[in-house]
């Protein structure tokens, strides 16, 4: 590696260290006064609850505390790459002051916030100030060596070096150089350490786990409901379709058997009708199987299954597939039926004359975008097909996003975390 290349690497590192020091100083200037003000206001407001004043003020004060904590969460993610989950319990809409106050006080996240304020005004202040101090303190050592020692008292100490003359001042400069090297190596990590301390107090794993359990419980319930509805649909389709045709075909065969000796011509007509009934029953069974799990999906994968689906639509549909492998069968099935539902909605309600479908896999996510040039106005709401798609994807931790301004176009984006074989 050349000297120029080493210098090029050193430049960004120096900027990173300097920026981390400035950010640490800014955090120190914010954390101490901000945490003190929030904690004092919260303590006073909670103490005033017995006389009724706190019932009115506490929700507002705690909302401010949450906003202060949320700002630190943002800074932790942006400055330190540390993500701190937000796990506050939702409050009922239109709740009275009593319900809001005790609802917030009954939330474990509120008490984590208050504990964090105490930590932030003590250890948090120190860990935020340390990166800046480690950068600025060496400047004093160099100033002492440059002549500042002459005006300092004989009892002055720079670190563990007692400054009594020029030789001691050079020792202070050597210590400053060592501290500067340490700052160059450690300042970004020290700033990250401040945010890790914040996460240790502010972000509770139990709260995140409780939220995760809640989401999984909802998606499991939705999956069970969807499966039950699908079984009822299959039962209804079999009863009203193929089963009815098979019964009719059996009756026709019995009639043909009775007419075979008496009226062979009539028997042949009944047999022809029975043959048509058997063909219709077979077509209905194929459609039913396709609705449960299309054979093309099992045999050729999601891309070809969506292409086959697009060919049956009355609207011109372009399908782009960039999948270097196949996802698991449950994921492929969920994705296929989600795309099918979105395309059905587009054909029925959008008024579009062209649809584009894009499937690709990046960063561990299967991403599907369905775009049409229709009138727009699609929303995810109760009773809509899109809400069913959202529930279906939620079973696999997938998400659904809809962009559909009035006048169009509409873009429905689906993401499912998965690996490809």
C-alpha positions as CSV (number, residue, x, y, z in Angstrom):
1,X,0.0,0.0,0.0
2,X,1.4,3.4,-1.0
3,X,1.8,6.4,1.3
4,X,-1.0,8.2,-0.6
5,X,-3.4,5.3,0.0
6,X,-2.5,5.2,3.7
7,X,-3.2,9.0,3.9
8,X,-6.5,8.4,2.1
9,X,-7.5,5.9,4.7
10,X,-6.3,8.1,7.6
11,X,-8.4,11.1,6.4
12,X,-11.9,9.5,6.8
13,X,-10.8,8.0,10.1
14,X,-9.7,11.3,11.5
15,X,-13.0,12.9,10.5
16,X,-14.8,10.0,12.1
17,X,-12.9,10.5,15.4
18,X,-13.5,14.3,15.3
19,X,-17.2,13.9,14.6
20,X,-17.6,11.3,17.4
21,X,-15.9,13.7,19.8
22,X,-18.2,16.6,18.8
23,X,-21.2,14.4,19.1
24,X,-20.1,13.2,22.5
25,X,-19.8,16.8,23.7
26,X,-23.2,17.7,22.3
27,X,-24.7,14.7,24.1
28,X,-23.1,15.6,27.4
29,X,-24.4,19.2,27.1
30,X,-27.9,17.8,26.4
31,X,-28.1,14.7,28.7
32,X,-27.4,16.4,32.0
33,X,-29.7,19.4,31.8
34,X,-32.4,17.5,29.8
35,X,-32.4,14.5,32.0
36,X,-32.5,16.6,35.2
37,X,-35.4,18.7,33.9
38,X,-37.4,15.7,32.8
39,X,-36.8,13.7,36.0
40,X,-37.7,16.6,38.3
41,X,-40.9,17.4,36.4
42,X,-41.9,13.8,36.4
43,X,-41.2,13.3,40.1
44,X,-43.1,16.4,41.0
45,X,-46.0,15.6,38.8
46,X,-46.3,12.0,40.1
47,X,-46.0,13.3,43.7
48,X,-49.0,15.7,43.0
49,X,-51.3,12.8,41.9
50,X,-52.9,12.4,45.4
51,X,-54.1,16.0,45.4
52,X,-55.5,15.7,41.9
53,X,-53.1,18.1,40.1
54,X,-50.9,15.2,39.0
55,X,-53.8,13.5,37.2
56,X,-53.8,16.3,34.7
57,X,-50.1,17.1,34.4
58,X,-48.6,13.6,34.5
59,X,-49.7,12.4,31.1
60,X,-48.2,15.5,29.5
61,X,-45.0,15.3,31.5
62,X,-44.6,11.6,30.7
63,X,-45.3,12.2,27.0
64,X,-42.4,14.7,27.1
65,X,-40.2,12.1,28.8
66,X,-41.0,9.7,26.0
67,X,-40.2,12.3,23.4
68,X,-36.9,12.9,25.1
69,X,-36.2,9.1,25.2
70,X,-37.3,8.7,21.6
71,X,-34.9,11.4,20.5
72,X,-32.1,9.5,22.1
73,X,-33.2,6.4,20.3
74,X,-32.9,8.2,17.0
75,X,-29.4,9.5,17.9
76,X,-28.4,6.0,19.0
77,X,-29.4,4.6,15.6
78,X,-27.9,7.5,13.6
79,X,-24.7,8.1,15.5
80,X,-23.9,4.8,17.1
81,X,-25.6,2.2,15.0
82,X,-27.4,1.0,18.1
83,X,-31.1,0.3,17.7
84,X,-33.2,0.6,20.8
85,X,-36.8,-0.8,20.6
86,X,-39.8,1.3,21.5
87,X,-42.2,-0.9,23.5
88,X,-44.8,1.4,25.1
89,X,-48.2,0.0,25.6
90,X,-51.0,1.7,23.5
91,X,-53.4,3.9,25.4
92,X,-57.2,3.7,24.6
93,X,-58.5,6.5,22.4
94,X,-60.4,9.2,24.2
95,X,-59.3,8.0,27.6
96,X,-60.0,10.3,30.6
97,X,-57.0,11.8,32.6
98,X,-57.4,9.1,35.3
99,X,-57.1,6.3,32.7
100,X,-54.3,8.0,30.9
101,X,-52.3,8.7,34.0
102,X,-52.5,5.2,35.5
103,X,-52.3,3.6,32.1
104,X,-48.9,5.3,31.6
105,X,-47.8,4.6,35.1
106,X,-48.8,1.0,34.8
107,X,-46.5,0.6,31.7
108,X,-43.1,-0.9,32.6
109,X,-41.6,1.2,29.8
110,X,-42.4,4.4,31.7
111,X,-40.4,3.2,34.7
112,X,-37.5,2.2,32.5
113,X,-37.6,5.8,31.1
114,X,-37.4,7.3,34.6
115,X,-34.6,4.9,35.6
116,X,-32.8,5.9,32.4
117,X,-33.1,9.6,33.3
118,X,-31.2,8.9,36.5
119,X,-28.5,6.9,34.6
120,X,-28.3,9.5,31.9
121,X,-27.6,12.4,34.3
122,X,-24.8,10.4,36.0
123,X,-23.1,7.6,34.1
124,X,-24.6,8.6,30.8
125,X,-23.1,12.1,31.2
126,X,-19.7,10.7,31.9
127,X,-19.7,8.2,29.0
128,X,-20.9,11.0,26.6
129,X,-18.3,13.5,27.8
130,X,-15.4,11.0,27.7
131,X,-14.9,10.9,23.9
132,X,-14.7,14.7,23.8
133,X,-12.5,14.9,26.9
134,X,-10.1,12.3,25.4
135,X,-9.8,14.5,22.3
136,X,-9.5,17.9,24.0
137,X,-7.3,17.0,27.0
138,X,-4.2,16.3,24.9
139,X,-4.3,19.9,23.7
140,X,-3.6,21.1,27.2
141,X,-0.5,18.9,27.4
142,X,0.9,20.3,24.1
143,X,0.1,23.8,25.3
144,X,2.0,23.1,28.6
145,X,5.1,21.9,26.6
146,X,4.9,25.0,24.3
147,X,5.4,27.3,27.3
148,X,2.2,27.4,29.3
149,X,4.1,25.7,32.1
150,X,5.8,29.0,32.9
151,X,2.6,30.5,34.2
152,X,1.4,27.4,36.0
153,X,1.9,26.9,39.8
154,X,4.5,24.3,40.9
155,X,1.7,22.1,42.3
156,X,0.0,21.7,38.9
157,X,-0.6,18.2,37.7
158,X,-1.2,17.1,34.1
159,X,-2.6,13.6,34.5
160,X,0.0,11.9,36.6
161,X,2.8,14.3,35.6
162,X,3.6,17.1,38.0
163,X,4.6,20.1,35.9
164,X,7.7,21.8,37.6
165,X,9.8,22.8,34.6
166,X,10.6,22.2,30.9
167,X,11.5,18.6,31.3
168,X,8.2,17.9,33.1
169,X,6.4,19.9,30.5
170,X,7.9,17.6,27.8
171,X,6.7,14.6,29.9
172,X,3.2,16.1,29.8
173,X,3.5,16.4,26.0
174,X,4.5,12.8,25.8
175,X,1.5,11.8,27.9
176,X,-0.7,14.1,25.7
177,X,0.6,12.3,22.5
178,X,-0.3,8.9,24.1
179,X,-3.8,10.1,25.0
180,X,-4.2,11.5,21.4
181,X,-3.3,8.1,20.0
182,X,-5.8,6.4,22.4
183,X,-8.4,8.9,21.3
184,X,-7.7,8.1,17.7
185,X,-8.3,4.5,18.4
186,X,-11.1,4.6,21.0
187,X,-13.3,7.6,20.6
188,X,-15.9,6.1,18.2
189,X,-16.1,3.0,20.3
190,X,-16.6,5.1,23.5
191,X,-19.4,7.0,21.9
192,X,-21.0,3.7,20.9
193,X,-20.5,2.6,24.5
194,X,-22.7,5.5,25.6
195,X,-25.5,4.3,23.4
196,X,-25.0,0.7,24.5
197,X,-25.4,1.9,28.1
198,X,-28.6,3.7,27.0
199,X,-29.9,0.5,25.4
200,X,-29.1,-1.6,28.5
201,X,-31.4,0.7,30.6
202,X,-33.9,2.0,28.1
203,X,-34.5,-1.0,25.9
204,X,-35.9,-3.9,27.7
205,X,-35.7,-7.3,26.1
206,X,-38.8,-8.4,28.0
207,X,-40.8,-5.6,26.5
208,X,-39.6,-6.4,23.0
209,X,-40.4,-10.1,23.7
210,X,-43.8,-9.3,24.9
211,X,-44.5,-7.2,21.8
212,X,-43.2,-10.1,19.7
213,X,-45.4,-12.6,21.5
214,X,-48.4,-10.3,20.9
215,X,-47.8,-10.1,17.2
216,X,-47.2,-13.8,16.9
217,X,-50.4,-14.5,18.8
218,X,-52.4,-12.3,16.4
219,X,-50.8,-13.7,13.3
220,X,-51.4,-17.3,14.6
221,X,-55.0,-16.5,15.2
222,X,-55.3,-15.0,11.8
223,X,-53.6,-18.0,10.2
224,X,-56.0,-20.4,12.0
225,X,-59.0,-18.3,11.0
226,X,-57.8,-18.2,7.4
227,X,-57.2,-22.0,7.4
228,X,-60.6,-22.7,8.8
229,X,-62.2,-20.4,6.1
230,X,-60.2,-22.1,3.4
231,X,-61.3,-25.6,4.6
232,X,-65.0,-24.4,4.6
233,X,-64.5,-23.0,1.0
234,X,-63.0,-26.3,-0.1
235,X,-65.9,-28.3,1.5
236,X,-68.4,-26.0,-0.1
237,X,-66.8,-26.2,-3.5
238,X,-66.6,-30.0,-3.3
239,X,-70.3,-30.3,-2.1
240,X,-71.7,-27.9,-4.7
241,X,-69.4,-28.7,-7.6
242,X,-67.6,-32.0,-8.1
243,X,-69.7,-34.0,-5.6
244,X,-73.0,-32.9,-7.2
245,X,-71.7,-33.7,-10.6
246,X,-70.5,-37.2,-9.5
247,X,-73.9,-37.9,-8.0
248,X,-75.6,-36.8,-11.2
249,X,-73.2,-39.0,-13.2
250,X,-74.1,-42.0,-11.0
251,X,-77.8,-41.4,-11.6
252,X,-77.2,-41.1,-15.3
253,X,-75.2,-44.4,-15.3
254,X,-78.0,-46.1,-13.4
255,X,-80.6,-44.7,-16.0
256,X,-78.4,-45.9,-18.9
257,X,-78.1,-49.3,-17.3
258,X,-81.9,-49.6,-17.1
259,X,-82.4,-48.3,-20.7
260,X,-79.6,-50.4,-22.3
261,X,-82.0,-53.2,-23.3
262,X,-85.2,-51.2,-23.8
263,X,-83.9,-48.1,-25.6
264,X,-80.2,-48.3,-26.6
265,X,-80.4,-44.9,-28.3
266,X,-81.6,-43.2,-25.2
267,X,-79.0,-45.1,-23.2
268,X,-76.3,-43.8,-25.4
269,X,-77.5,-40.2,-24.9
270,X,-77.5,-40.7,-21.1
271,X,-74.0,-42.1,-21.3
272,X,-72.8,-39.1,-23.3
273,X,-74.3,-36.8,-20.7
274,X,-72.6,-38.8,-18.0
275,X,-69.3,-38.5,-19.8
276,X,-69.7,-34.7,-20.0
277,X,-70.5,-34.6,-16.3
278,X,-67.3,-36.6,-15.6
279,X,-65.2,-34.1,-17.7
280,X,-66.8,-31.2,-15.9
281,X,-66.2,-32.7,-12.5
282,X,-62.6,-33.3,-13.4
283,X,-62.2,-29.7,-14.5
284,X,-63.7,-28.5,-11.3
285,X,-61.4,-30.8,-9.3
286,X,-58.4,-29.4,-11.2
287,X,-59.5,-25.8,-10.4
288,X,-60.0,-26.8,-6.8
289,X,-56.5,-28.3,-6.6
290,X,-55.1,-25.2,-8.3
291,X,-56.7,-23.1,-5.7
292,X,-55.2,-25.2,-2.9
293,X,-51.7,-25.4,-4.3
294,X,-51.1,-24.9,-8.1
295,X,-49.1,-27.8,-9.7
296,X,-47.0,-25.3,-11.6
297,X,-46.0,-23.7,-8.3
298,X,-44.8,-27.0,-6.9
299,X,-43.1,-28.1,-10.1
300,X,-41.6,-24.9,-11.4
301,X,-41.5,-22.3,-8.6
302,X,-43.0,-19.0,-7.8
303,X,-41.8,-17.1,-10.9
304,X,-43.4,-19.4,-13.5
305,X,-46.5,-19.8,-11.3
306,X,-47.0,-16.0,-11.3
307,X,-46.4,-15.9,-15.1
308,X,-49.0,-18.6,-15.6
309,X,-51.4,-16.6,-13.4
310,X,-50.8,-13.5,-15.4
311,X,-51.6,-15.3,-18.7
312,X,-55.1,-16.0,-17.4
313,X,-55.9,-12.3,-16.6
314,X,-58.0,-10.2,-19.0
315,X,-55.6,-7.3,-18.5
316,X,-52.1,-7.1,-20.2
317,X,-49.7,-8.1,-17.5
318,X,-45.9,-8.0,-17.6
319,X,-44.0,-10.2,-15.1
320,X,-40.3,-9.7,-14.3
321,X,-38.6,-12.3,-12.2
322,X,-35.1,-12.2,-10.7
323,X,-35.0,-15.2,-8.3
324,X,-31.7,-17.1,-8.2
325,X,-33.3,-19.9,-6.3
326,X,-36.5,-21.1,-4.6
327,X,-38.0,-20.1,-1.2
328,X,-39.6,-22.7,1.1
329,X,-42.9,-24.1,0.0
330,X,-45.0,-22.3,2.6
331,X,-43.4,-19.0,1.7
332,X,-43.9,-19.6,-2.0
333,X,-47.5,-20.5,-1.4
334,X,-48.2,-17.4,0.7
335,X,-46.5,-15.2,-1.9
336,X,-48.4,-16.8,-4.8
337,X,-51.8,-16.3,-3.2
338,X,-50.9,-12.8,-2.1
339,X,-50.0,-11.9,-5.6
340,X,-53.2,-13.6,-6.9
341,X,-55.4,-11.5,-4.5
342,X,-53.6,-8.3,-5.4
343,X,-54.0,-9.0,-9.2
344,X,-57.7,-9.9,-8.7
345,X,-58.3,-6.6,-6.9
346,X,-56.5,-4.7,-9.6
347,X,-58.6,-6.3,-12.4
348,X,-61.9,-5.9,-10.5
349,X,-61.5,-2.4,-9.0
350,X,-58.7,-0.4,-10.5
351,X,-60.0,0.0,-14.1
352,X,-56.4,-0.5,-15.3
353,X,-55.5,-1.7,-18.7
354,X,-51.9,-2.6,-17.8
355,X,-50.3,-4.3,-14.8
356,X,-46.6,-4.9,-14.0
357,X,-45.3,-7.5,-11.5
358,X,-41.8,-7.6,-10.3
359,X,-40.3,-10.4,-8.2
360,X,-36.8,-10.3,-6.8
361,X,-34.8,-11.4,-3.8
362,X,-32.3,-9.0,-2.1
363,X,-30.8,-8.7,1.4
364,X,-32.6,-11.7,2.7
365,X,-36.1,-10.5,1.6
366,X,-38.4,-11.7,-1.1
367,X,-39.8,-8.5,-2.6
368,X,-42.8,-8.3,-4.8
369,X,-44.2,-5.2,-6.4
370,X,-47.5,-5.1,-8.3
371,X,-48.2,-1.8,-10.1
372,X,-51.2,-0.9,-12.2
373,X,-52.1,2.3,-14.2
374,X,-55.7,2.4,-12.8
375,X,-57.6,5.1,-10.9
376,X,-56.0,4.6,-7.6
377,X,-57.6,4.9,-4.2
378,X,-56.7,1.4,-2.9
379,X,-56.4,1.2,0.9
380,X,-55.8,-1.5,3.5
381,X,-59.0,-1.6,5.5
382,X,-61.2,-4.0,7.3
383,X,-63.0,-6.3,4.9
384,X,-60.8,-5.4,2.0
385,X,-58.8,-8.0,0.1
386,X,-55.6,-6.2,1.0
387,X,-56.2,-6.7,4.7
388,X,-56.4,-10.4,4.1
389,X,-53.1,-10.2,2.2
390,X,-51.5,-8.4,5.1
391,X,-52.6,-11.1,7.5
392,X,-51.3,-13.8,5.2
393,X,-47.9,-12.1,5.0
394,X,-47.9,-11.4,8.7
395,X,-47.8,-15.1,9.4
396,X,-44.2,-15.1,7.9
397,X,-43.2,-11.7,9.4
398,X,-43.9,-10.2,6.0
399,X,-45.1,-6.7,5.4
400,X,-47.4,-5.0,2.9
401,X,-47.2,-1.4,1.7
402,X,-49.7,0.3,-0.6
403,X,-49.2,3.5,-2.5
404,X,-52.3,4.5,-4.3
405,X,-53.0,8.2,-4.7
406,X,-56.3,9.3,-6.3
407,X,-55.9,9.1,-10.0
408,X,-53.3,6.4,-9.8
409,X,-51.1,4.6,-10.3
410,X,-51.3,2.0,-7.6
411,X,-48.2,0.2,-6.3
412,X,-48.5,-2.7,-3.8
413,X,-45.2,-3.8,-2.3
414,X,-44.8,-7.1,-0.4
415,X,-41.8,-8.2,1.6
416,X,-41.2,-11.6,3.2
417,X,-37.9,-12.5,5.0
418,X,-36.7,-15.8,3.6
419,X,-33.6,-17.5,2.2
420,X,-33.5,-19.1,-1.3
421,X,-32.3,-22.6,-1.9
